[in-house]
Amino acid sequence: MRIDTQRLVLFPMRDEEIKRALKDLAAVVRSFGAITPYIGFWEMRAKKRIYKAKRDIIAKDPHAWLLSTSWLIIERERMILIGEAGFKGPPPARFTVEIGYGLFEDFRNKGYMTEAVGALARFALFQKNCRVERVSALTLPENIASHRVLEKTGFARQPSFGKYWLWERVKLPEDTEEGIVL
């Protein structure tokens, strides 16, 4: 399983790969034919916390693992890991999944995240294992770059309360399953 975009390949990590990534993310990335840039101690510490949470979610609902796992974002030309994205679990209510994402600093402001988020949103909205009617995202008001990514990929800002802004995207007439390789 993978998703291909113009410049990217997105690979979902299976539970065993997430488990291996807790010890050696670079080895997992190499298993997909790519290389990993240097990842600092604090970044890896945060990733480990996320990976452990994702393993717990997948254990509860293994059939929805594609909506619970971490997707590696690989730049196709150099076959290098540039970031990760994923959903925070299967749709519990309102048939909505929440997306989260991040890029390594050297790869920001190049349109990569717009490609990745757009592809993953379309993927979620075409799920066959569970019903997904909308994809949501939360941002801080000052995260202008993330707002631009969401706007470019068809998300609309919703009325929000608290310190985060809520964004939602539904299936658009131009959406297709193109690029999703099973």
Summary of the structure (lengths in Angstrom):
residues: 182
radius of gyration: 15.5
end to end distance: 4.4
largest distance: 43.3
contacts: 542
relative contact order: 0.15
helix: 38%
strand: 26%
